[in-house]
């Protein structure tokens, strides 16, 4: 598999050695490509036989400019053709603090052993604004604004939309929409590329009798 590099220096999640955390600025022309390839590697390690249904949980609300990153990712994904995954969290039906636990229970009821890709906005240092990260393990939404919400995801994307450390709610409300929209497009493109690479590889493997 061309995008898999089996090195020993990896994070471990549920006993599986995973690729390390990656970070790219949304303006990097290779961001979606590189993040997509890394996501494919995560998916192949966590779901080697393809039996786990893939679910994207895009967390956020359309009532806050900075916090609408997740719902925008959800909307972008739903515009992609023949997407072989389920999407929870859009501008029309957001997944946010008030319904996150309910949505997680709903996903677990609908899908057996789902592989969840979580997406959320976050605040960070000024030099990191615009960065998109991909990391193994669960996302802890709301931590930056002192909310106690359930962790979600086997893999997660975060987008640093603005500077944190002071008056977080005000900062999120006054984040530039153009940055958030461009970051959302890059994350959605990375997810689509990662899923496509895995399915392309598995199709080739089946055709060649490797699985």
C-alpha positions in Angstrom: 0.0 0.0 0.0 1.9 3.1 -1.2 0.7 5.5 1.6 1.5 3.2 4.5 4.9 3.5 6.2 5.3 0.9 8.9 7.7 2.5 11.3 8.2 1.7 15.0 7.9 5.2 16.3 4.2 5.5 16.6 1.4 6.4 19.1 -0.6 3.5 20.4 -4.4 3.5 20.6 -6.3 0.4 21.8 -3.2 -1.7 21.2 -2.8 -0.5 17.6 0.3 1.4 16.5 -0.9 4.5 14.6 0.7 7.3 12.6 1.9 10.3 14.5 0.0 13.6 14.8 0.2 15.8 11.7 -0.3 19.5 11.2 -0.6 21.5 8.0 -1.7 25.1 7.4 -4.9 25.3 5.4 -3.1 27.5 2.8 -0.5 24.8 2.1 -1.3 23.5 -1.4 -0.5 20.0 -0.3 -2.5 20.0 2.9 -5.5 18.0 1.7 -3.3 15.6 -0.1 -1.0 14.9 2.8 -3.7 14.8 5.4 -5.7 12.5 3.2 -2.9 10.1 2.8 -2.3 10.1 6.5 -6.0 9.5 7.2 -5.9 6.5 4.8 -3.0 5.1 6.9 -5.0 5.5 10.1 -8.1 3.9 8.5 -6.1 0.9 7.2 -4.5 0.3 10.7 -7.8 0.7 12.6 -10.1 -1.0 10.0 -7.9 -3.4 8.0 -10.7 -5.7 6.8 -13.1 -2.8 6.1 -15.9 -4.3 8.3 -16.3 -1.2 10.6 -18.7 1.4 9.2 -17.0 4.8 9.0 -18.9 7.7 10.6 -17.8 11.4 10.5 -19.0 13.4 13.5 -18.5 17.1 12.8 -19.0 19.1 16.0 -20.0 22.7 16.2 -22.8 25.2 15.7 -23.9 27.5 13.0 -24.6 30.2 15.6 -20.9 31.0 16.0 -18.5 31.9 13.2 -15.5 30.1 14.6 -17.5 27.1 15.9 -19.1 26.4 12.5 -16.0 24.6 11.2 -17.5 21.2 11.9 -20.9 21.8 10.4 -19.2 23.3 7.3 -17.1 20.1 6.9 -20.3 18.1 7.2 -22.0 20.1 4.4 -18.9 19.9 2.2 -18.8 16.1 2.6 -22.4 15.7 1.7 -21.7 17.4 -1.6 -19.2 14.7 -2.6 -20.5 11.9 -4.9 -20.9 8.4 -3.7 -19.4 9.0 -0.2 -19.1 5.6 1.5 -19.6 6.9 5.0 -22.2 8.5 7.3 -22.0 12.1 8.3 -23.4 13.6 11.5 -23.1 17.4 12.0 -24.2 19.8 9.3 -25.4 23.4 9.2 -29.0 22.2 9.1 -28.5 19.5 11.8 -25.5 20.4 13.9 -23.9 18.2 16.6 -23.1 20.5 19.5 -22.8 20.6 23.3 -26.5 20.1 23.9 -27.0 17.0 21.8 -23.5 15.4 21.5 -24.2 12.6 24.0 -27.5 11.8 22.3 -25.9 11.7 18.9 -23.1 9.4 20.1 -25.7 7.0 21.5 -27.7 7.2 18.2 -24.6 6.3 16.2 -23.8 3.3 18.4 -27.4 2.1 18.0 -27.3 2.5 14.2 -23.9 1.1 13.5 -22.0 -1.9 14.8 -18.5 -1.0 16.0 -18.3 2.3 14.1 -15.0 3.9 13.2 -15.6 7.5 14.1 -13.7 10.4 12.5 -14.3 13.5 14.7 -13.9 17.1 13.6 -14.0 20.2 15.7 -12.7 23.8 15.8 -10.3 24.9 18.5 -8.3 28.0 19.6 -4.6 28.1 19.9 -1.5 30.3 19.7 -1.4 33.0 17.2 1.3 31.4 15.1 -0.8 28.3 14.7 -4.0 29.9 13.5 -5.0 28.3 10.3 -3.5 25.0 11.1 -5.3 21.7 10.6 -4.2 18.7 12.7 -4.9 15.0 12.3 -4.3 12.8 15.3 -5.1 9.3 16.6 -7.5 8.8 19.4 -10.6 10.6 20.8 -11.3 14.3 20.5 -12.3 16.1 23.7 -14.7 18.8 22.5 -15.4 21.9 24.5 -12.2 21.6 26.6 -11.0 25.1 25.5 -14.2 26.8 26.7 -14.5 24.8 29.9 -17.2 22.4 28.8 -17.4 18.9 30.1 -18.4 16.9 27.1 -17.9 13.2 26.2 -14.8 12.3 24.2 -15.6 11.2 20.7 -13.7 9.6 17.8 -11.1 7.0 16.9 -9.3 9.6 14.8 -9.8 13.4 14.9 -9.3 16.5 12.9 -9.0 19.9 14.6 -8.8 23.3 13.0 -7.2 26.2 14.9 -9.5 29.0 13.9 -8.4 31.8 16.2 -6.2 32.7 19.2 -7.2 31.3 22.6 -6.5 32.2 26.2 -8.9 35.0 26.8 -12.7 35.5 26.3 -12.9 32.3 24.2 -16.7 32.7 23.4 -16.1 36.3 22.2 -13.2 35.2 20.1 -15.1 32.4 18.4 -18.0 34.7 17.7 -15.6 37.1 16.0 -13.6 34.7 13.9 -13.3 35.4 10.2 -15.7 33.2 8.2 -13.4 33.1 5.2 -10.7 31.3 7.1 -13.2 28.8 8.6 -14.8 28.1 5.2 -11.4 27.4 3.6 -10.3 25.2 6.4 -13.5 23.2 6.2 -13.0 22.7 2.5 -9.5 21.4 3.1 -10.6 19.0 5.9 -13.5 17.7 3.8 -11.1 17.2 0.8 -8.7 15.3 3.1 -11.4 13.0 4.4 -12.7 12.3 0.9 -9.2 11.6 -0.3 -8.4 9.3 2.6 -11.5 7.3 2.2 -11.1 7.1 -1.6 -7.5 5.8 -1.3 -8.5 3.1 1.1 -11.4 1.9 -1.1 -9.2 2.1 -4.2 -6.6 0.0 -2.5 -9.1 -2.6 -1.3 -10.7 -2.8 -4.7 -7.3 -3.5 -6.3 -6.4 -6.0 -3.5 -9.6 -8.0 -4.1 -9.2 -7.9 -7.8 -5.6 -9.3 -7.4 -6.7 -11.9 -4.8 -4.8 -10.3 -1.9 -7.8 -10.1 0.5 
